[in-house]
Amino acid sequence: MRFYWINPVRNSLKILALILLIGAVGSFIAQGVQWRDHWQRIESRGKLIVAVRESEGIFWANGQEFTGFEKDLIDELERHLDIPIQIFAVRDLDDLYRALAAGAVDMALPGTSFNNLDVLASRAYSMTRIGLVHHKTRAIADNPSLARVRTGLLDPQAHQDVAQLLDNPPQAVAVYEAGRISAELFTLVAMQDLDQVLVDERDFQFQHSVFPDLEFTPLDEPARPISVLFNPKEDGTLLAEINDTLELFDNSGLLSQMIDRYFGHALEFDYVDNLTFEKHMMARLPTYLTLFKFYADQQGLDWRLLAAQAYQESHLRANAKSPTGVRGLMMITLTTAKEMGISDRLDPEQSIRAGAQYLTSLKNRVPADIPEPDRTWFALASYNVGAGHVEDARKITELLGDDPDRWIDVRKHLPKLSLKDYYPWTRYGYARGAEPVVYVANIRRFYNRLKKEFPFLEDAVEPERLDQLPEVDVPVFPGL
């Protein structure tokens, strides 16, 4: 068989032109259209979009600032990843999961534990038990004859597996009202509009001091992780960045320090003492409120901290005395009274003024590179046991390989000041080192309670809510 070229020159030119055209298009595609993974798209966009549950202890507007464990975690992620994070607050967790599934946000922090959700999850940044919150005198297990057991659900999607296993009477009713935050659910239990609520212990710890009549009963389940969540179609690049960063936070001790910041005050919750505090706060605090505010403002302190300290010192009794010779609302020693220039320690105004001045002077003695809130905890411990003993404890902490600039570490070693294995070798000698640990923990507990009762409302901030989410480049990440 023979083949003949018809006008071979012209055909050769056509083939060459076609080859050149294909090459040009390929070159254009290679140079102008580059495949970008999810993390690269976030960097190109210039911000990371995050949804977070709006609730006390998680992400909450407190006067002029937002507070909460997840809020602080997001701040640390923003700092370490070096990219702005835009936060959208959401109360209805169904909306949070829908936004995540649709790719409207890059990741989400519901702040609840989970098990086998249809999402990708980072390594755990916290662990918690799951259980039931109910009246101390009305536990469901002790009342099998209840006609209709009403169990409130905080997060029916994350807790679905456990909700189905609850060993309730056949007439049990699960109640989920979208948008209810944990404090609302606990209020409904306190009002007996609900019999119990299925929540993480962590949520109850945030609210325990406000609901002293309620208690948490854990279910017979292992502790569950709390993680950052991602859409299952996420390509893994953002997940890897977050996991690496959380691992760094864990190894550096930052996560444990954050946990102490939010839960360290709850070393031991005292039901009776909490009720006493509530009673005294209503009856005694108004008498001295103006003085606390005035002298705290003079020293650049939070008056609620000063009031919490006064309660720990004297239960707000102006004529308080102790066998060791300290006197008044702030339990001032004679030496401190002379240093602060007051003549009558039983006079409430002089006592509060001296206490505020002395606490400020102790804060100024704390090494300048120790940040808040640890700076305040060290100052309070010094108020109780003496700055010299606190410095001894810091040296012991350093010698034993822990961080002397972190209260969570020094707190662990302060009790050693009463052991003969340690105090003979310290500069200031023996001290009842366990006392300042309890002292600071109590003040932190009272301070947190006062912050909830007296929030700073001036120029209060509002979060960006999920319904304000702008139109985004859909998909946020490839694959949707």
Residue pairs with C-beta under 8 A, 6 or more apart in sequence:
5 11
35 478
36 44
36 478
37 235
37 237
37 478
38 106
38 234
38 235
38 236
38 237
38 238
38 476
38 477
38 478
39 237
39 238
39 240
39 241
40 237
41 476
41 477
41 478
42 48
42 83
42 106
42 238
43 83
45 473
46 83
46 84
47 83
47 84
47 85
47 86
48 78
48 81
48 83
48 84
48 85
48 86
48 106
48 107
48 238
49 85
49 86
49 88
49 104
49 105
49 106
49 469
49 472
49 476
50 74
50 85
50 86
50 87
50 88
50 105
50 106
50 107
50 108
50 109
51 87
51 88
51 89
51 90
51 96
51 99
51 100
51 105
51 107
51 108
51 109
51 466
52 58
52 59
52 70
52 71
52 74
52 87
52 88
52 89
52 90
52 108
52 109
52 110
52 111
53 59
53 70
53 89
53 90
53 91
53 93
53 96
53 109
53 110
53 111
53 112
54 60
54 89
54 90
54 91
54 181
54 463
54 465
55 68
55 91
55 111
55 181
55 182
55 183
55 203
55 206
56 68
56 181
56 182
56 183
56 206
56 207
56 452
57 68
57 69
57 111
57 202
57 203
57 205
57 206
57 207
57 262
58 68
58 69
58 70
58 71
58 109
58 111
58 206
59 66
59 68
59 70
59 71
59 74
59 87
59 89
59 109
59 111
59 463
60 66
60 67
60 68
60 71
61 460
61 461
61 462
61 463
62 451
62 455
62 456
63 455
63 456
63 457
63 458
63 459
63 460
63 461
64 456
64 458
64 459
64 460
64 461
65 461
66 461
66 463
69 111
69 126
69 258
69 259
69 262
70 109
70 111
71 87
72 258
72 261
73 109
73 125
73 258
74 85
74 87
74 109
76 249
76 254
76 258
77 85
77 242
77 245
78 84
78 85
80 245
80 248
80 249
81 241
81 245
86 464
87 463
87 464
88 99
88 105
88 463
88 464
88 465
88 466
88 468
88 469
89 463
89 464
89 465
89 466
90 96
90 99
90 465
90 466
91 179
91 180
91 181
92 178
92 179
93 110
93 112
93 154
93 155
93 157
93 158
93 178
94 157
94 178
95 466
95 467
96 108
96 110
96 466
97 108
97 110
97 119
97 157
99 105
99 108
99 466
99 469
100 107
100 108
100 119
100 229
100 230
100 231
101 119
101 231
102 480
103 231
103 233
103 474
103 475
103 476
103 477
103 480
104 469
104 472
104 476
105 469
105 476
106 230
106 238
106 476
106 477
107 228
107 229
107 230
107 238
107 242
108 228
108 229
108 230
109 228
109 229
110 155
110 158
110 229
111 202
111 203
111 226
112 154
112 155
112 158
112 159
112 200
112 203
112 226
113 127
113 128
113 130
113 158
113 159
113 200
113 202
113 224
113 225
113 226
114 121
114 158
114 224
114 225
114 226
114 227
114 229
115 158
115 161
115 162
115 224
116 161
117 157
117 158
117 229
118 232
119 229
119 230
119 231
119 232
120 229
120 230
120 231
120 232
120 234
120 239
121 225
121 227
121 228
121 229
121 230
122 227
122 228
122 229
122 230
122 239
122 242
122 243
122 246
123 227
123 243
123 246
123 247
124 225
124 226
124 227
125 226
125 227
125 228
125 246
125 249
125 250
125 255
126 202
126 225
126 226
126 255
126 259
127 223
127 224
127 225
127 226
128 200
128 201
128 202
128 223
128 224
128 226
129 200
129 201
129 218
129 219
129 221
129 223
129 224
130 159
130 162
130 198
130 199
130 200
130 201
130 218
130 219
130 221
130 224
131 198
131 199
131 201
131 216
131 217
131 218
131 219
132 140
132 151
132 196
132 197
132 198
132 199
132 216
132 217
132 219
133 185
133 186
133 189
133 196
133 197
133 199
133 204
133 214
133 215
133 216
133 217
134 140
134 189
134 195
134 196
134 197
134 214
134 215
134 217
135 189
135 190
135 192
135 213
135 214
135 215
136 213
136 214
136 215
138 192
138 195
139 215
139 217
140 146
140 149
140 168
140 195
140 196
141 217
144 169
146 169
146 195
147 171
148 171
148 172
148 173
149 168
149 169
149 171
149 172
149 173
149 195
149 196
150 172
150 173
150 175
150 193
150 194
150 195
150 196
151 163
151 166
151 168
151 172
151 173
151 174
151 175
151 194
151 195
151 196
151 197
151 198
152 175
152 176
152 177
152 180
152 185
152 188
152 189
152 194
152 196
152 197
152 198
153 159
153 163
153 174
153 175
153 176
153 197
153 198
154 180
154 182
154 185
154 197
154 198
154 199
154 200
154 203
156 163
156 174
156 176
159 198
162 198
162 219
162 221
163 174
163 198
165 219
166 172
166 198
166 219
175 194
182 197
182 199
182 203
182 204
182 206
182 207
183 207
183 210
185 194
185 197
185 199
186 197
186 204
186 207
186 210
186 211
186 214
187 211
188 194
188 197
189 195
189 196
189 197
189 211
189 214
190 211
190 213
190 214
199 216
200 224
200 226
201 216
201 218
202 226
204 214
204 216
205 263
205 266
206 262
208 214
208 216
208 266
208 269
209 269
209 274
209 445
209 448
209 449
209 452
210 449
210 452
212 271
212 274
212 275
212 278
228 242
228 246
230 238
230 239
231 477
231 480
233 477
233 479
233 480
234 477
234 479
235 477
235 478
235 479
238 477
246 255
249 255
250 256
253 403
253 406
253 408
256 408
257 406
257 408
260 407
260 408
261 373
264 407
264 408
264 411
264 441
264 444
265 441
265 442
265 444
265 445
265 447
265 448
266 441
266 445
267 437
267 438
267 441
268 441
269 445
274 445
274 449
276 315
277 311
277 446
277 449
280 311
280 315
280 316
281 311
281 449
281 450
281 453
284 315
284 316
284 317
285 307
285 316
287 316
287 348
288 307
288 310
288 316
288 329
288 348
288 352
289 303
289 307
291 348
291 349
291 352
292 303
292 306
292 307
292 310
292 352
293 303
295 306
295 352
295 353
295 355
295 356
295 357
296 302
296 303
296 305
296 306
296 356
297 303
298 353
298 356
299 356
299 357
299 359
299 360
300 360
301 356
301 359
301 360
302 447
304 447
304 450
304 451
304 454
305 376
305 443
305 447
306 352
306 355
306 356
306 359
307 316
307 446
307 450
308 443
308 444
308 446
308 447
308 449
308 450
309 330
309 355
309 359
309 380
309 383
309 443
310 316
310 329
310 330
310 352
310 355
311 446
312 439
312 442
312 443
312 446
313 320
313 329
313 330
313 331
313 355
314 320
314 328
314 329
314 330
314 331
316 329
317 329
318 328
318 329
318 346
318 347
318 348
318 351
319 328
319 346
320 327
320 328
320 329
320 331
321 327
322 331
325 333
325 334
326 332
326 333
327 345
327 346
327 351
328 345
328 346
328 347
328 348
328 350
328 351
329 348
329 351
329 352
329 355
330 351
330 352
330 354
330 355
330 358
332 340
332 342
332 345
332 351
332 354
332 355
332 358
334 345
336 354
336 358
337 343
337 345
337 354
339 358
340 353
340 354
340 357
340 358
341 354
342 350
342 351
342 353
342 354
343 350
344 350
345 351
345 354
358 383
359 379
359 380
359 383
362 379
362 382
362 383
362 387
363 375
363 376
363 379
365 379
365 382
365 387
366 375
366 378
366 379
366 382
367 405
369 405
370 378
370 405
373 407
374 405
374 406
374 407
377 407
377 411
377 440
377 444
378 390
378 407
378 410
380 436
380 439
380 440
380 443
381 390
381 407
381 410
381 414
381 436
381 437
381 439
381 440
382 389
382 390
384 435
384 436
384 439
384 440
385 414
385 417
385 431
385 432
385 433
385 435
385 436
385 439
386 428
386 431
388 427
388 428
389 417
389 426
389 428
389 431
389 433
389 436
390 410
390 414
390 436
391 427
391 428
392 417
392 423
392 426
392 427
392 428
392 431
393 410
393 413
393 414
393 416
393 417
393 433
394 404
394 405
394 410
395 404
395 426
396 413
396 416
396 417
396 422
396 426
397 403
397 404
397 409
397 410
397 412
397 413
398 404
400 413
402 409
402 410
402 412
402 413
403 409
404 410
407 440
411 437
411 440
413 433
414 433
414 434
414 436
414 437
415 433
415 434
415 437
416 422
416 423
416 433
417 423
417 426
417 430
417 431
417 432
417 433
418 430
418 431
418 432
418 433
418 434
423 429
423 430
423 431
474 480
